[in-house]
Amino acid sequence: MSDALFRAAREAMAKAHAPYSRFPVGAALLTDDGRIFAGANIEIASFPEGWCAETTALGHYVMAGGGRIAEIAVVAKRMARITPCGGCRQRLAEFAGPDAKLHLCDETGVVETVTLGEMLPMGFAGEVLK
């Protein structure tokens, strides 16, 4: 994983809007062509509504034209080895293959790297909906 991917996730975490949970999270996506898209969690008063960091990053990624996601980094301030929630695992799988690297981080760097397929072994596949 590039240092730039981790830095983007950590910098996004610093911009989180988490006044209710006080649990800031940052995520960054790296595409095959080297672009990085980052996002932070955004909470609203009708908690638990809001956006996860991965969802915010995916919004930036889609609006910029998408592409194939090769790597993902997720970082949280108060949790080592943060993982995407179940919904975000499925959202990420929409744009990244099961072989995409998922870097689980703490504030200092990568704690563990797994594949998206290991995190979501039986996710829904869009082909069945066509």
Residue pairs with C-beta under 8 A, 6 or more apart in sequence:
1 30
1 71
1 73
1 101
1 103
1 110
1 113
2 30
4 36
5 28
5 30
5 36
5 71
5 73
5 103
6 28
6 73
6 75
6 103
6 105
6 109
6 110
8 26
8 28
8 36
8 38
8 73
9 26
9 27
9 28
9 38
9 53
9 73
9 74
9 75
9 105
10 26
10 75
10 105
10 107
11 26
11 38
12 26
12 27
12 28
12 38
12 39
12 40
12 53
12 56
12 57
13 24
13 25
13 26
13 40
13 53
13 75
13 76
13 77
14 24
14 26
14 40
15 26
15 40
16 24
16 25
16 26
16 40
16 41
16 42
16 53
17 40
17 41
17 42
17 43
18 24
18 25
18 41
18 43
19 43
20 43
20 45
20 47
21 43
21 47
23 41
23 76
23 77
23 78
23 79
24 40
24 41
24 76
24 77
25 40
25 41
25 52
25 53
25 74
25 75
25 76
25 77
25 82
26 38
26 39
26 40
26 53
26 74
26 75
26 76
27 38
27 39
27 40
27 52
27 53
27 54
27 56
27 57
27 72
27 73
27 74
27 75
27 84
28 36
28 37
28 38
28 39
28 57
28 72
28 73
29 36
29 37
29 38
29 57
29 58
29 61
29 69
29 71
29 72
29 96
30 36
30 69
30 70
30 71
30 72
30 73
31 37
31 61
31 66
31 67
31 68
31 69
31 70
32 67
32 68
32 69
32 70
33 67
35 64
35 67
37 57
37 58
37 60
37 61
37 64
38 57
38 60
39 51
39 53
39 54
39 55
39 56
39 57
39 58
39 59
39 60
40 53
40 56
41 50
41 51
41 52
41 53
41 56
42 50
42 51
42 56
43 50
44 50
51 59
52 84
52 85
52 87
52 88
53 74
54 72
54 74
54 84
54 88
54 91
54 92
55 87
55 88
55 91
58 91
58 92
58 95
61 67
61 69
61 95
62 95
66 95
68 95
68 96
68 97
69 92
69 95
69 96
69 100
70 96
70 100
70 101
71 100
71 101
71 102
71 103
72 84
72 92
72 96
72 100
72 101
72 102
72 103
72 116
73 103
73 105
73 110
74 82
74 83
74 84
74 102
74 103
74 104
74 105
75 82
75 105
75 106
75 107
76 82
76 106
77 107
79 106
80 106
80 111
81 104
81 105
81 106
81 111
81 112
82 104
82 105
82 106
83 102
83 104
83 119
84 92
84 102
84 119
89 116
89 119
89 120
89 123
90 120
90 123
90 124
92 100
92 102
92 116
92 120
93 116
93 120
93 123
93 124
94 126
96 116
97 116
97 117
98 115
98 116
98 117
98 120
99 115
99 116
99 117
100 115
100 116
101 113
101 114
101 115
101 116
102 113
102 114
102 115
102 116
102 118
102 119
103 110
103 112
103 113
104 110
104 111
104 112
104 113
104 114
105 111
